[in-house]
Amino acid sequence: MCDVTSKIETVLKKKAAFLVAETNKGTNCFRLLNGNREGFPGLVVEQYEKTLVMQVFSGECELSEPQLLKIAEALMQQTGACSVYKKVFVTDRSHQAATEDYYSEKPFLGTPATEKMVCQERGLKYEIQPYAGYSTGLFLDQRENRAHLAELAQHKKVLNLFSYTCAFSVACARHQAVTTSVDLSKKYLEWGKRNFELNALPVQDHRFVAQDCFEFLERAKKKQNLFDLVIVDPPSFSRSKEVGVFSIKKDLAHLLELASAVVSPQGHLFFSSNFSEWNQEKFREISQKILTALGKWKWKSIPALPQDTANGRIPLSYWIATKL
């Protein structure tokens, strides 16, 4: 590998204008390295204020431990970060459980970060947990989608399915939307409530439902409970004792059938996926075929991926459609 420090300097110099622009908008969490795009195959590094999270994808990343350490040192020097956490992922995580290493407060480099920290995105505050399993609590590749959907949601009734830590709900609630967040995990919904509280958004004005999303949709459909905006951001694959195995490839048609049924006339349906076998074009083609059989829809223009997360190892695919 060529001199790591100079390589990191080059990458960050190219992103400098973007990072300054986002900082001025009230953002302090970014993706610094994005795998192949910057010449680091199988390596993604994200910054959350003073903490860096290094994601190493086994089978793709051929960097040795000393090389990763040099990258961490260079990034700390360039960004002023205090700690770096390293997480190693296998290619197929459908059978990989997060071991205690993913929850260890001991960093790969630097001083230990606090278990919970508060980061900002476009002026909104979100709780981040840098060593709480696979994810930190905020998916940075959805930054532009959160801003776009928040504008669509103004004074509207919003349903956020697979809501995780409710970041979409927070963005919409800031624009005076009334939100319903549905997730199987009570733990993540409690995290979501804390995100509401961080932004002085009254939790009691919004619903948080710990339930299987399919069950919720079945009931909402039966009661004809409609929403002006339905947000669907499911995992590619999940397994739980309560509902068994979920696969976006297997369950997409059924999920779209149920979700489309609770969208009000002239309402919007947003759907996103990071399933590795589908790019943007294929995902929309498959979805459009399913939706066309269910009714009349108009496909809306979508925001581009954030500059720092575009062209990643598994680019996010997403679309927005309006019910006619």
C-alpha positions as CSV (number, residue, x, y, z in Angstrom):
1,M,0.0,0.0,0.0
2,C,1.2,3.5,-0.8
3,D,1.7,5.9,2.1
4,V,-1.5,5.8,4.0
5,T,-1.3,9.3,5.4
6,S,-1.0,10.9,2.0
7,K,-3.8,8.7,0.7
8,I,-6.1,9.6,3.5
9,E,-5.2,13.3,3.0
10,T,-6.1,13.1,-0.7
11,V,-9.5,11.4,0.1
12,L,-10.5,14.0,2.7
13,K,-9.3,16.9,0.6
14,K,-11.7,15.8,-2.2
15,K,-14.5,15.7,0.4
16,A,-13.5,19.0,2.1
17,A,-16.1,21.2,0.5
18,F,-18.9,18.7,1.1
19,L,-17.9,18.3,4.7
20,V,-17.8,22.0,5.3
21,A,-21.2,22.5,3.6
22,E,-22.8,19.7,5.7
23,T,-21.2,21.1,8.9
24,N,-22.7,24.4,8.2
25,K,-26.1,22.7,7.9
26,G,-25.7,21.3,11.4
27,T,-24.3,17.9,10.6
28,N,-21.4,16.3,12.5
29,C,-21.6,12.6,11.3
30,F,-20.2,11.6,7.9
31,R,-18.8,8.6,6.0
32,L,-15.1,9.3,5.6
33,L,-14.1,6.2,3.6
34,N,-16.5,4.4,1.3
35,G,-14.8,1.2,0.2
36,N,-13.8,0.8,-3.4
37,R,-14.7,4.4,-4.2
38,E,-11.7,5.7,-2.3
39,G,-9.4,2.8,-3.0
40,F,-10.0,0.9,0.2
41,P,-12.0,-2.2,-0.9
42,G,-14.0,-3.8,1.9
43,L,-13.4,-0.9,4.3
44,V,-16.0,1.7,5.4
45,V,-15.2,4.4,8.1
46,E,-17.8,6.7,9.5
47,Q,-17.4,9.6,11.8
48,Y,-19.7,10.5,14.7
49,E,-18.4,13.7,16.1
50,K,-15.2,12.6,17.9
51,T,-15.7,8.9,17.4
52,L,-14.8,6.9,14.3
53,V,-16.4,3.5,13.5
54,M,-14.4,1.3,11.1
55,Q,-16.3,-1.5,9.3
56,V,-14.1,-4.2,7.9
57,F,-15.8,-6.6,5.5
58,S,-14.2,-10.1,5.6
59,G,-13.4,-11.5,2.2
60,E,-13.3,-8.1,0.6
61,C,-10.8,-6.2,2.7
62,E,-7.3,-7.5,2.3
63,L,-5.6,-4.9,4.6
64,S,-3.6,-6.3,7.5
65,E,-4.0,-5.3,11.1
66,P,-1.0,-3.0,11.0
67,Q,-2.3,-1.3,7.9
68,L,-5.7,-0.8,9.5
69,L,-4.0,0.7,12.5
70,K,-2.1,3.1,10.2
71,I,-5.4,4.1,8.6
72,A,-7.0,4.7,12.0
73,E,-4.1,6.8,13.1
74,A,-4.2,8.9,9.9
75,L,-7.9,9.5,10.2
76,M,-7.6,10.5,13.9
77,Q,-4.9,12.9,13.0
78,Q,-6.9,14.4,10.1
79,T,-10.2,14.7,11.9
80,G,-9.3,15.3,15.5
81,A,-11.2,12.2,16.6
82,C,-10.5,10.7,20.0
83,S,-11.4,7.0,19.4
84,V,-11.8,4.4,16.6
85,Y,-13.9,1.3,17.0
86,K,-13.5,-1.6,14.6
87,K,-16.2,-4.0,13.5
88,V,-15.5,-7.0,11.3
89,F,-18.4,-8.3,9.2
90,V,-18.7,-11.6,7.2
91,T,-20.2,-11.3,3.7
92,D,-23.4,-13.1,4.7
93,R,-24.6,-11.9,8.1
94,S,-27.9,-13.9,8.1
95,H,-26.3,-16.4,10.5
96,Q,-23.8,-14.2,12.3
97,A,-24.8,-13.1,15.7
98,A,-23.2,-10.0,17.2
99,T,-20.6,-11.3,19.7
100,E,-19.4,-9.5,22.8
101,D,-16.6,-7.8,20.7
102,Y,-19.3,-5.7,19.1
103,Y,-20.4,-4.4,22.5
104,S,-16.9,-3.8,24.0
105,E,-16.2,-0.3,25.2
106,K,-12.5,-0.9,24.4
107,P,-11.6,0.9,21.1
108,F,-9.3,-0.2,18.4
109,L,-7.4,3.0,18.9
110,G,-7.7,6.0,21.2
111,T,-9.6,6.5,24.4
112,P,-12.9,4.8,25.1
113,A,-16.0,6.7,24.0
114,T,-19.1,7.0,26.1
115,E,-21.7,4.2,25.6
116,K,-24.2,6.8,24.3
117,M,-23.4,10.1,22.5
118,V,-25.5,12.7,20.7
119,C,-24.8,13.5,17.1
120,Q,-26.4,16.0,14.7
121,E,-27.8,15.7,11.2
122,R,-29.2,18.9,9.6
123,G,-29.7,20.4,13.0
124,L,-31.6,17.3,14.4
125,K,-30.1,15.4,17.3
126,Y,-29.8,11.6,17.4
127,E,-28.4,9.2,20.0
128,I,-25.5,7.2,18.8
129,Q,-24.1,4.0,20.4
130,P,-20.7,3.3,18.8
131,Y,-20.4,-0.2,20.2
132,A,-24.0,-1.4,20.4
133,G,-23.8,-4.3,18.0
134,Y,-23.6,-4.0,14.2
135,S,-25.1,-0.5,13.8
136,T,-24.7,2.8,15.6
137,G,-28.3,3.8,15.5
138,L,-28.3,6.1,12.5
139,F,-27.9,5.1,8.8
140,L,-26.0,7.9,7.1
141,D,-27.0,6.9,3.6
142,Q,-30.6,7.9,4.3
143,R,-29.6,11.5,5.1
144,E,-31.1,13.1,2.0
145,N,-34.2,10.8,2.1
146,R,-34.9,11.9,5.7
147,A,-34.8,15.6,4.7
148,H,-36.9,15.0,1.6
149,L,-39.6,12.9,3.3
150,A,-39.7,15.4,6.1
151,E,-40.8,18.1,3.6
152,L,-43.4,15.7,2.2
153,A,-44.7,15.0,5.7
154,Q,-45.5,18.5,6.8
155,H,-48.7,18.5,8.8
156,K,-49.4,14.9,7.5
157,K,-50.1,11.5,9.1
158,V,-47.0,9.3,8.8
159,L,-46.4,5.6,9.3
160,N,-42.8,4.5,9.7
161,L,-42.4,0.7,9.4
162,F,-39.3,-1.2,10.6
163,S,-38.6,2.1,12.3
164,Y,-35.5,1.0,14.2
165,T,-34.5,4.1,16.3
166,C,-37.1,6.3,14.6
167,A,-34.8,8.6,12.7
168,F,-37.3,9.1,9.9
169,S,-40.1,9.7,12.4
170,V,-38.0,12.4,14.2
171,A,-37.3,14.2,10.9
172,C,-41.0,14.1,9.9
173,A,-42.2,15.1,13.4
174,R,-40.0,18.2,13.3
175,H,-42.2,19.2,10.3
176,Q,-45.3,18.9,12.4
177,A,-46.2,15.4,11.2
178,V,-48.1,13.0,13.4
179,T,-46.1,9.8,13.4
180,T,-46.6,6.2,14.1
181,S,-43.4,4.2,14.5
182,V,-43.6,0.4,14.3
183,D,-40.8,-2.0,15.1
184,L,-40.7,-5.5,16.7
185,S,-38.0,-4.3,19.1
186,K,-39.2,-2.5,22.3
187,K,-35.6,-1.6,22.9
188,Y,-35.2,0.3,19.7
189,L,-38.5,2.0,20.1
190,E,-37.3,3.3,23.5
191,W,-34.2,4.5,21.8
192,G,-36.5,6.2,19.3
193,K,-38.4,8.0,22.1
194,R,-35.1,9.3,23.4
195,N,-34.4,10.7,20.0
196,F,-37.8,12.5,20.1
197,E,-36.9,13.9,23.5
198,L,-33.5,15.1,22.4
199,N,-35.3,17.3,19.8
200,A,-38.0,18.5,22.3
201,L,-40.7,16.6,20.4
202,P,-43.5,15.5,22.7
203,V,-43.5,11.7,22.8
204,Q,-47.1,11.6,23.9
205,D,-48.2,13.2,20.6
206,H,-46.8,10.2,18.6
207,R,-47.4,6.5,18.6
208,F,-44.7,3.8,19.1
209,V,-45.9,0.3,18.4
210,A,-43.9,-2.8,19.3
211,Q,-45.3,-5.2,16.8
212,D,-44.6,-7.2,13.7
213,C,-45.0,-4.8,10.8
214,F,-47.1,-7.4,8.8
215,E,-49.5,-7.8,11.8
216,F,-49.8,-4.0,12.2
217,L,-50.6,-3.6,8.5
218,E,-53.1,-6.4,8.4
219,R,-55.0,-4.7,11.3
220,A,-54.6,-1.2,9.8
221,K,-56.0,-2.5,6.5
222,K,-58.9,-4.1,8.2
223,K,-59.8,-0.9,10.1
224,Q,-59.2,1.2,7.0
225,N,-56.6,3.3,9.0
226,L,-54.9,5.3,6.2
227,F,-51.7,7.4,6.2
228,D,-50.5,10.3,4.0
229,L,-47.0,9.0,4.0
230,V,-45.9,5.4,4.5
231,I,-42.1,4.7,5.0
232,V,-40.9,1.2,4.6
233,D,-37.2,0.5,5.3
234,P,-36.9,-3.2,6.1
235,P,-33.7,-5.2,6.6
236,S,-32.7,-7.5,3.7
237,F,-32.9,-10.5,6.1
238,S,-33.9,-11.0,9.7
239,R,-34.7,-13.8,12.0
240,S,-36.6,-13.6,15.3
241,K,-38.4,-15.9,17.7
242,E,-41.6,-14.0,17.4
243,V,-42.1,-14.0,13.6
244,G,-39.4,-16.3,12.2
245,V,-37.5,-15.5,9.1
246,F,-38.0,-12.3,7.0
247,S,-36.4,-12.0,3.6
248,I,-37.0,-8.9,1.4
249,K,-36.6,-11.1,-1.7
250,K,-39.3,-13.5,-0.6
251,D,-41.6,-11.1,1.2
252,L,-41.5,-8.0,-1.0
253,A,-44.8,-8.6,-2.8
254,H,-46.7,-9.3,0.3
255,L,-45.2,-6.3,2.1
256,L,-46.0,-4.0,-0.8
257,E,-49.6,-5.3,-1.0
258,L,-50.2,-4.5,2.6
259,A,-48.3,-1.2,2.7
260,S,-50.0,0.1,-0.4
261,A,-53.4,-0.6,1.1
262,V,-52.9,1.8,4.0
263,V,-51.7,4.8,1.8
264,S,-54.4,7.4,1.5
265,P,-55.4,8.8,-2.0
266,Q,-52.7,11.2,-3.1
267,G,-50.6,9.9,-0.3
268,H,-47.0,8.7,-0.8
269,L,-45.2,5.4,-0.3
270,F,-41.4,5.4,0.2
271,F,-39.6,2.1,0.1
272,S,-35.8,1.4,0.4
273,S,-33.6,-1.6,0.5
274,N,-29.9,-2.4,0.6
275,F,-30.4,-6.0,-0.8
276,S,-27.1,-6.7,-2.6
277,E,-28.8,-8.4,-5.6
278,W,-30.9,-5.4,-6.5
279,N,-29.6,-2.1,-7.9
280,Q,-31.8,1.0,-8.1
281,E,-33.2,0.1,-11.5
282,K,-33.9,-3.5,-10.8
283,F,-35.5,-2.7,-7.4
284,R,-37.8,-0.1,-9.0
285,E,-38.7,-2.5,-11.9
286,I,-39.7,-5.3,-9.6
287,S,-41.6,-3.0,-7.3
288,Q,-43.4,-1.2,-10.1
289,K,-44.6,-4.5,-11.5
290,I,-46.1,-5.4,-8.1
291,L,-47.7,-2.0,-7.5
292,T,-49.2,-1.7,-11.0
293,A,-51.2,-4.8,-10.3
294,L,-52.5,-3.3,-7.1
295,G,-53.7,0.1,-8.4
296,K,-52.7,3.3,-10.0
297,W,-49.4,5.0,-8.9
298,K,-47.3,7.9,-10.1
299,W,-43.5,7.5,-9.6
300,K,-41.9,10.6,-8.1
301,S,-38.4,11.9,-8.5
302,I,-36.1,10.9,-5.7
303,P,-33.1,12.7,-4.0
304,A,-29.6,11.5,-4.9
305,L,-27.6,9.6,-2.3
306,P,-25.5,11.7,0.0
307,Q,-22.1,12.5,-1.6
308,D,-20.2,10.7,1.1
309,T,-22.2,7.4,0.9
310,A,-22.8,7.2,-2.9
311,N,-21.3,4.3,-4.9
312,G,-20.7,2.3,-1.8
313,R,-20.2,-1.5,-1.6
314,I,-23.9,-2.1,-1.4
315,P,-25.6,1.1,-2.6
316,L,-29.0,1.9,-1.2
317,S,-32.0,1.4,-3.5
318,Y,-35.2,3.4,-3.0
319,W,-38.2,4.9,-4.7
320,I,-41.3,7.1,-3.9
321,A,-44.7,6.7,-5.5
322,T,-47.9,8.6,-5.1
323,K,-51.3,6.8,-4.9
324,L,-53.7,8.0,-7.6
